[in-house]
Amino acid sequence: MDDATTDVRVLATGIALGESPRWHDGAFWMCDWLAGTVLRLDAAGQREVVARVEGMPFSIDWLPDGRLVLATPDGVRAGAEQEPLGACGRGWNEVVVHPSGRVYVDVPGSMPWEDPLPGLLAVVEPDGTDRVVAEDLWFPNGMVVTDGGATLVVAESHADRLTAFTVTDGGDLVDRRTWAETGPGSAPDGICLDREGAIWFASVPGARCVRVAEGGEVLATVEVGQPCFSCVLGGADGRTLHVTANDYDASGVGNGRVLTARVAVGGW
């Protein structure tokens, strides 16, 4: 196990509620849920509003043709005009695009402050049709696709685990299994994959990001000191961990920041 990383720097402040960080086309992107904006930030933390979304939650990724895809409170949408792509008429939480062009989205069964109820995971096909492909997920959150598209991993925040599925040629999810137990009370939220196949997960209650191997071995920890909602690897060499952190307690959420830390293994 690597030593815990403590050299955390501030990239941006003044975020209302930061979520869904992404590294795309040489830049850091994120969603500010309470402001209703998709942001692109440069290396100095200067931000540009790329899109606006009504309501929350909403998350982003990109289709193989380069279009921005959004999981929104009213279905999955794509492109600058946010044209309906599929699974419309209901809200979605997180999104990940498969190399095939399929879009996977999830939604919890209850809010964090409510009694837990199972959520689900759905797929939107390139032709716009959609279907549920996994159920009985305990607050499904961040997702990654690994093994060249053969595996999808989803964080189950209320179950303290990362859960893996095999992705079939037809886009179904089978062979459900525990990819890693993340520890009692860790509540893994947003996740990202690195070049060695390990996964970083952000922990709101732990105020840290943790790198784990398949099977659950902890490989590294970044102690942030503020609830961590999600994380992504980026930077010129892929070795900068970007974290969306927000104060969060019974009084509400605020003081959103983007924090960075240098790590040993980069991302894609």
C-alpha positions in Angstrom: 0.0 0.0 0.0 1.2 3.5 -0.9 1.5 6.1 1.8 -1.5 8.5 2.1 -1.2 11.6 0.0 -1.5 14.9 1.8 -0.3 17.4 -0.8 -3.8 18.5 -1.9 -4.1 21.8 -3.9 -7.1 23.9 -4.7 -7.9 24.3 -8.4 -11.3 26.1 -8.1 -13.6 27.5 -5.5 -17.1 29.0 -5.7 -18.8 25.8 -6.9 -22.3 25.4 -5.6 -22.4 21.6 -5.8 -19.7 19.9 -7.9 -20.2 16.5 -9.4 -19.4 14.3 -12.4 -15.8 15.4 -13.0 -14.4 14.3 -16.4 -11.1 14.7 -18.3 -11.9 15.1 -22.0 -10.0 16.6 -24.9 -7.1 17.9 -22.7 -9.4 19.7 -20.3 -11.2 19.2 -17.0 -15.0 19.2 -17.1 -17.6 19.0 -14.4 -21.2 19.6 -13.5 -22.3 22.2 -10.9 -25.7 20.8 -10.0 -27.1 23.7 -8.0 -26.0 26.2 -10.6 -27.3 24.0 -13.4 -24.1 24.3 -15.5 -21.7 22.0 -17.2 -18.2 23.6 -16.8 -14.9 23.3 -18.5 -11.9 24.5 -16.5 -8.3 25.3 -17.6 -5.2 24.6 -15.7 -5.6 27.9 -13.8 -9.1 27.1 -12.7 -10.7 29.6 -15.0 -14.1 28.2 -16.0 -16.3 28.3 -19.1 -20.0 27.4 -19.1 -20.5 24.8 -21.8 -24.1 23.8 -21.2 -27.0 24.5 -18.9 -29.3 21.9 -17.5 -32.6 22.4 -15.6 -33.0 20.4 -12.4 -30.7 17.8 -10.9 -29.0 15.4 -10.9 -27.2 15.4 -14.2 -23.9 13.9 -15.3 -21.8 13.9 -18.5 -19.8 11.7 -20.9 -19.1 11.6 -24.6 -20.4 9.5 -27.5 -18.0 7.9 -29.9 -18.9 10.6 -32.5 -17.8 13.3 -30.0 -21.1 14.6 -28.9 -21.6 15.4 -25.3 -24.1 13.1 -23.7 -26.0 14.0 -20.5 -28.0 12.0 -18.0 -30.6 14.5 -16.9 -33.8 14.8 -14.8 -35.7 14.2 -18.1 -33.9 11.3 -19.7 -30.6 11.0 -21.7 -29.8 13.8 -24.1 -27.0 14.5 -26.5 -25.3 17.3 -28.4 -25.3 21.1 -28.1 -29.1 21.2 -28.4 -29.5 18.4 -25.8 -31.7 16.4 -28.2 -33.5 13.4 -26.6 -31.4 10.3 -27.0 -33.5 7.8 -25.0 -34.9 6.8 -21.6 -36.8 10.1 -21.5 -39.5 10.9 -19.1 -37.6 10.1 -15.9 -34.5 11.3 -14.1 -31.1 9.6 -14.1 -28.0 10.0 -11.9 -24.7 8.8 -13.4 -23.8 8.0 -17.0 -21.0 6.1 -18.7 -20.6 5.5 -22.5 -19.5 2.0 -23.7 -17.1 1.7 -26.7 -20.1 0.3 -28.7 -21.9 3.6 -28.3 -24.4 2.3 -25.8 -25.1 4.6 -22.9 -25.5 3.2 -19.4 -27.3 5.2 -16.8 -28.4 4.6 -13.2 -30.8 5.9 -10.6 -31.1 5.3 -6.9 -34.3 4.1 -5.3 -34.3 6.7 -2.6 -32.4 9.8 -1.6 -29.4 9.7 0.8 -31.4 11.0 3.7 -34.3 8.5 3.2 -34.6 4.8 4.1 -32.6 2.9 1.5 -34.5 1.4 -1.4 -32.9 -0.5 -4.3 -32.1 1.4 -7.5 -31.5 0.3 -11.1 -29.2 0.5 -14.1 -30.5 1.0 -17.7 -29.0 1.1 -21.2 -29.8 3.3 -24.1 -29.0 1.7 -27.4 -27.6 3.7 -30.3 -31.0 3.5 -32.0 -32.6 5.2 -28.9 -34.3 2.2 -27.4 -33.8 1.6 -23.8 -34.2 -1.1 -21.2 -33.4 -1.9 -17.6 -30.3 -4.2 -17.4 -29.7 -4.5 -13.6 -31.8 -4.0 -10.5 -31.4 -4.4 -6.7 -28.6 -1.9 -6.7 -28.1 0.0 -3.4 -27.8 3.6 -4.4 -26.0 3.1 -7.7 -23.5 5.9 -8.3 -20.3 6.3 -10.3 -19.6 3.8 -13.2 -16.6 2.9 -15.3 -16.2 0.5 -18.2 -13.0 -1.6 -18.2 -11.3 -4.5 -19.9 -11.9 -3.0 -23.3 -15.6 -2.8 -22.7 -16.0 -6.3 -21.3 -16.8 -5.2 -17.8 -18.9 -2.5 -16.2 -18.3 -1.5 -12.6 -20.8 0.5 -10.5 -20.4 2.0 -7.0 -23.1 1.0 -4.6 -23.0 3.7 -2.0 -25.4 2.2 0.5 -23.7 -1.2 0.2 -20.1 0.0 0.6 -18.9 -1.9 -2.5 -18.0 -1.7 -6.1 -20.0 -4.2 -8.2 -19.0 -5.6 -11.5 -21.0 -7.0 -14.5 -19.9 -8.7 -17.7 -21.2 -6.8 -20.7 -22.6 -9.1 -23.3 -22.3 -8.5 -27.1 -25.9 -7.4 -27.0 -25.4 -4.9 -24.2 -26.9 -6.9 -21.3 -25.2 -7.1 -17.9 -24.6 -10.6 -16.6 -22.3 -12.4 -14.1 -22.9 -9.9 -11.3 -20.1 -10.0 -8.7 -18.4 -7.9 -6.0 -15.4 -6.1 -7.5 -14.3 -4.7 -4.2 -15.6 -4.2 -0.7 -14.8 -0.6 0.2 -15.2 -0.8 4.0 -18.0 0.1 6.4 -19.3 3.6 6.1 -17.2 4.4 3.0 -20.2 5.0 0.8 -18.3 5.1 -2.5 -19.7 7.8 -4.8 -17.9 8.8 -8.0 -15.2 6.6 -9.4 -12.5 6.5 -12.0 -10.2 4.0 -13.6 -6.4 4.1 -13.9 -4.0 2.5 -16.4 -3.3 -0.4 -14.1 -7.0 -1.3 -13.8 -7.3 0.0 -10.3 -10.2 2.2 -9.3 -10.3 5.4 -7.3 -13.5 6.0 -5.4 -14.6 9.2 -3.6 -16.0 9.0 -0.1 -18.4 11.7 1.2 -18.3 10.5 4.8 -14.6 9.6 4.7 -13.5 13.0 3.2 -11.0 11.1 1.1 -10.4 9.3 -2.2 -9.2 5.8 -2.1 -7.4 3.7 -4.8 -8.4 0.0 -4.7 -7.5 -3.1 -6.7 -10.0 -5.7 -7.7 -10.6 -7.8 -4.6 -10.5 -4.7 -2.3 -6.8 -4.2 -1.5 -6.2 -0.5 -0.7 -3.4 0.8 -2.8 -3.3 4.5 -2.0 -5.3 7.2 -0.2 -5.7 10.9 -0.8 -6.9 12.6 2.4 -8.9 15.7 1.5 -10.5 16.9 4.8 -13.8 17.7 3.0 -16.5 15.4 1.7 -15.5 14.0 -1.6 -18.3 13.5 -4.2 -16.3 12.3 -7.2 -12.9 12.1 -8.8 -11.2 11.7 -12.2 -7.6 11.4 -13.4 -6.3 13.9 -15.8 -3.6 16.5 -16.5 -0.9 16.4 -19.2 0.4 13.0 -18.0 -2.8 11.7 -16.6 -1.4 11.6 -13.0 -3.4 14.5 -11.5 -6.4 13.3 -9.5 -9.1 15.9 -9.7 -11.7 15.8 -6.9 -15.1 17.5 -6.6 -15.5 18.2 -2.9 -18.4 19.9 -1.1 -19.3 20.6 2.5 -22.2 18.3 3.4 -24.2 17.9 6.6 -27.7 18.2 8.0 -27.8 21.9 7.2 -27.2 21.3 3.5 -24.4 21.4 0.9 -22.0 24.2 -0.1 -18.5 25.5 -0.3 -17.9 23.4 -3.4 -14.3 23.2 -4.6 -12.1 21.3 -7.1 -9.0 19.9 -5.5 -6.1 18.1 -7.1 -3.4 15.8 -6.0 -0.5 14.1 -7.8 -0.6 10.3 -7.9 1.7 7.5 -8.9 -0.4 5.9 -11.7 -2.2 7.9 -14.4 -5.5 7.5 -16.1 -6.5 7.1 -19.7 
